[in-house]
Amino acid sequence: MREVWDSHYDSESYIFGTEPNVFLAAQKPLLKACQHVLAVADGEGRNGVWLAQQGLDVLSVDISPIGQAKAKKLAAEKAVDIQFEEANLLSWDWGKARFDVIVAIFIQFVSQEDRTKMFQHIKQALKPGGLLILQGYTPKQLEYKTGGPGQVENLYTPKMLQDYFADMEILHLQEHEEFIAEGTKHHGMSALVDMVARKLA
């Protein structure tokens, strides 16, 4: 998997852009300075860097050293401090009750079995009262073909997310379609689902 993402990121340009995901940025009122935040599969760092700009303590984890080198460059350009860790998230030690916020934007690169494990890790790694901010593509994205995986089993539906996170308080869950422009890899009309959920105390 590392070789695949290295090949994606091996270019001068930022393939997903340098601005934060729009849905993530819209959640700014929920964030508090100095919270410990995990940016899952943060790639070239656009979301991790934005989180650090909000005064958060950010851990950016990704499997690709090439992606992380670009993320470190972006962090330096924006003059923010971020902790980076290169890891395969399927075998990484997520820890327990470690993070105030976990950001999972377009992390649809795993099988259904591995997705179940990853979502379990996310729930365990959140502190009681912690927030999960997630955005993904729905199956209709296969019609648009403007980004994301090409396998329907990797895509999300609101019902799927509701079932996976039934033991959390779902604050926001919405399926929608809109035009997004996040570099060259996420560009055009897109079928999306957004969720914000809080781990129960």
N, C-alpha and C positions, 0 to 999 in steps of 0.2 A: 504493500500500500504506500510506503514511503516513496518509492520510485515514481509511482503514478503522480503523487502530489508535487514531488520535486519537478517533474516534467511540466506540470501545469504552471508552476510559479517561476520557472526558469526563463524570465524575460525582463526587460528593463522596466516595462510598465507594470502597474498594479492591476492585475486582471479583475479584481473586484472593486477597484477604486480605492481612494484614501479617505473618503467620507464615511461616517458611521451608517449602519443600516437605519433606515427611516423609522421603522417601528421601534427599534431600540432607543433612538434619540427621543422619541415621543414619550418614553417612560421616565424621562429625567426627573419629574416631580416625585417619583417613588424612591429615588436614590439619595443617599446621605453621605456626606464627606467622610472619608476614612473607613467606610465599609470594606470588608474583604471580599473581593469579587473574582470569580473564575470565568474567564472567557474560553469557552470550549471550542477546540478546533479553530483557533483564531487566525490561522493562515498568515496573511501579510500584515495583520495587526490593526486594520481600520477600526474595529470595534474596541479592542483593548486600549488603543491610544485614546480614543474618545472618552472611554470610561476613566482613564487616568486624568484626562483634562478636567473631569468633573470632581477631582479630588479624592477619587477612590483608590484603594490599595489593590492593584490588579495583578493577578497571575494569568498569563497568556500561555496556553498549552497547545501545541501542535506537533504533528508527526514529521513535518518537513523542515529540515534545517535551512533550505533555500527560502522557504516562506518566512521563517523566523528571522533570517538575516535581513529581509526586506522590512519586517516588522520593527526590528531594532533600529534600522535606518529611519523609519518613519517616526518612531518615538524620539529619536535624537533631534530630528528636524522640528518636532513639536515641543521639544524641551520638557518631556515628561519621563518619569521613572516608572518602569514596569518590570516585574519579575517574569522571566521567560523559562519555560521548561519544555524540552523536546521529549515527546513521549507518544507511544501508541495508546490511545485512550481505552482500548479494549483490555489492556493488561496493566494500565497505570493504577497506582494506589491513590484513589480519590480521597480517602480519609473519611471521617465521620464528623458531622456537625462542625464543619470547617469553614464554610463560606456563608456570608450574609446574602449574597446574590450570585446566581449562576446564569450566565448569558449563553444561550444555545441558538445561534442564528444559522440556519441552513446546514445542519449537521447530518444530513440524510445520506450518509455514505456507508451505512452498515446494514447487514441483513436483519430480518425480523427478529431472529433469536438474539443477535447482538444488540439490537435496539432495546429489547426488553432489559438486558443486563445494564446497558448504559443508562437508561432511565432510572433503574434501581440505584445505580451509583450516584446519580444526580440527587435523588431524594435523600439518600444517606449522607451525602456530603453537605447538604444544606443544614444550617443551624435551625432550630425551632424558630418559627416566625420568618425564616429566610424566603427570598423570592426567586422564582424561576421565570426568566424572560425568554420566550421561545418564538421563533418564526420559522415556518417551513412551507414547502410547496404541497398542494393537494393533487390528486390524480388528474384533474383537468389540465394541469401543467403539461402533460404529455401532448396535448393538442397545441399549446403555444410554442413549446420547444425553445424557450428563451432563457433557459438555465435549469440547473438541477439535474438529478439523476434521470436516467431513461427507463428505470424499472418501477412499475407501479407499486411493488411491495415496499419500496423505500419511501413512499410518499405518505403524507398524513391526512387524516380527516378529523373534523372536530370530535366525532364520536370516539375515534381511536384515542385521541389525547384525553378526552374526558374519562375514558376507561382506565388508561394508564395512570392517571393522576387523580383517581377518585378519592384517594386518601389525603389529598391536599385541598385547600380552599381555592377554587378557581375564581379569580377576580375579573378576568377578561378572557373571552374565547370567541373569536370571530373568523369566519371564512369570507374572503372577498377577492375581487379581481381588480388589479390596477397596473398601471405602467410603472415599472421601476427602471432605474438607470444606475447600476452599481458596477462600473467597469464594463469590460467587454463580455464577461461571462454571465452576468445577470442583467439583461437589457431587453426591455420590451414588455408588452402586456403579459401579466403573470397571474397565476391562480395561487392564492396564498391563504395560510391560516396562521393566526396570531394567538398567543396565549400568555397570560401572566397568572402564576399560581403561587400561593403562599403555603409553606410547610406549617402544619398545625403545631402548636406548642405542646 
